[in-house]
Amino acid sequence: MAITHTKDTTKVTGGQRRLHRKKKKADLGRPFVPVTVGKEARKEIRVRGGNTKIRMLKAEFANVASGTRVKKSKIIQVVENSSNPFFVRRNIITKGAIIETEAGYALVTSRPGQDGMINATPLKDYEPVKKKKKKK
């Protein structure tokens, strides 16, 4: 089933909204492709206008930029992800995720599924949230 970026035909009240135009190819979208931690894997896809976009599937390194210095650092794991808490246990990287790298903790600033690379900024004084163990 195709993903579309048009208004829904059903109103909030339950009534039906009339179509103001037919479906267009420009309204099509693509499903979410999760970027996980692992050996580098990318895929090139054709986008509108015949252009290409590099979609990242798996990532091993991140470009950690502090000021004018950029260091390529190996990703160890995803520590926190505010977009979806279940992405942490699956090691899915999205924009805004906090990852643990060899250079320390870093906040992802790029969109890996769109850009084809992971850019991040280091986090100083960051401590991951400790999970409480349940008492029996």
HUHUPE-V457891 format. One record per residue. N is the residue number from 0. PHI is phi in degrees with one decimal (* if undefined). PSI is psi in radians with two decimals (* if undefined). OMEGA is omega in whole degrees, 0 to 359 (* if undefined). Layout:
n-><N N>
phi-><PHI PHI>
psi-><PSI PSI>
omega-><OMEGA OMEGA>
//
This chain:
n-><0 1 2 3 4 5 6 7 8 9 10 11 12 13 14 15 16 17 18 19 20 21 22 23 24 25 26 27 28 29 30 31 32 33 34 35 36 37 38 39 40 41 42 43 44 45 46 47 48 49 50 51 52 53 54 55 56 57 58 59 60 61 62 63 64 65 66 67 68 69 70 71 72 73 74 75 76 77 78 79 80 81 82 83 84 85 86 87 88 89 90 91 92 93 94 95 96 97 98 99 100 101 102 103 104 105 106 107 108 109 110 111 112 113 114 115 116 117 118 119 120 121 122 123 124 125 126 127 128 129 130 131 132 133 134 135>
phi-><* -77.9 -94.8 -123.4 -110.7 -113.6 -66.3 -71.1 -80.1 -98.9 -78.5 -63.3 -74.5 107.2 -74.1 -96.7 -93.9 -80.1 -74.7 -95.3 -163.3 -75.3 -68.4 -123.1 -65.7 -66.6 -82.8 -69.5 -124.1 -128.5 -69.0 -68.6 -111.7 -71.1 -97.1 -110.8 -82.1 168.9 -64.8 -49.8 -147.2 -130.0 -140.1 -98.3 -122.1 -87.0 -119.8 -59.2 85.5 78.9 -77.0 -121.7 -132.0 -93.0 -102.4 -85.2 -106.7 -136.6 -129.0 -114.6 -126.8 -130.7 -88.7 -94.8 -109.7 -125.6 70.2 -98.2 -90.3 -123.4 -124.0 -81.5 -128.2 -76.0 -85.0 -93.2 -164.3 -91.2 -97.3 -149.1 -144.5 -73.9 -71.0 -159.2 -63.8 -77.4 -67.8 -66.1 -71.3 -94.6 57.6 -93.7 -102.6 -132.4 -64.9 94.5 -75.4 -102.8 -114.7 -99.6 -120.5 -65.6 -87.8 116.6 -80.9 -144.4 -101.4 -74.6 -107.7 -99.9 -105.7 -58.7 -69.7 -100.8 -91.9 83.9 -154.7 -117.0 -108.0 -146.3 -117.6 -68.9 -108.4 -92.7 58.9 -97.9 -122.4 -66.3 -71.4 -84.0 -85.3 -79.0 -85.9 -73.8 -88.9 -89.9>
psi-><2.38 2.57 2.26 2.63 0.82 2.91 2.60 2.61 -0.24 2.27 2.94 -0.58 -0.26 -0.22 2.93 2.38 2.39 2.50 2.34 -0.21 2.93 2.98 2.51 2.69 -0.46 -0.33 -0.17 2.55 -3.06 2.66 2.76 2.26 1.93 2.38 2.05 2.92 2.25 -2.95 2.36 2.28 2.24 2.80 2.35 2.23 2.66 2.33 -3.06 2.41 0.16 0.10 2.99 2.66 2.36 2.06 2.18 2.37 -0.76 2.54 2.46 -0.53 2.72 2.54 1.82 2.00 2.16 1.90 -2.12 -0.15 2.34 2.23 2.29 2.10 2.49 2.38 2.26 -0.93 2.94 2.23 -0.72 2.49 1.92 -0.38 -0.59 2.04 -0.39 -0.23 -0.39 -0.84 -0.38 0.00 0.77 2.25 2.20 3.04 2.32 -0.10 2.58 2.13 2.68 2.14 3.07 -0.43 0.00 -2.88 2.52 2.63 2.21 2.19 -0.26 2.98 1.69 -0.62 -0.38 -0.66 -0.47 0.19 2.91 2.04 2.46 2.79 2.45 2.58 2.11 2.54 0.61 2.29 2.19 2.63 2.21 2.29 2.39 2.43 2.45 2.41 2.50 *>
omega-><183 175 182 180 177 178 178 181 179 178 178 181 181 179 181 177 179 179 178 175 179 175 179 178 179 181 183 175 178 180 179 177 183 176 183 178 181 179 186 175 180 180 179 179 178 179 185 180 180 179 179 178 179 180 180 179 177 182 179 183 175 175 182 185 174 184 180 180 176 182 177 187 181 179 179 179 174 184 184 176 185 181 177 182 180 177 182 182 177 180 179 182 174 177 180 178 176 182 175 180 177 179 182 180 182 179 181 182 180 176 188 179 181 188 181 176 180 174 182 175 182 177 177 178 178 175 179 181 178 180 181 176 179 177 181 *>
//
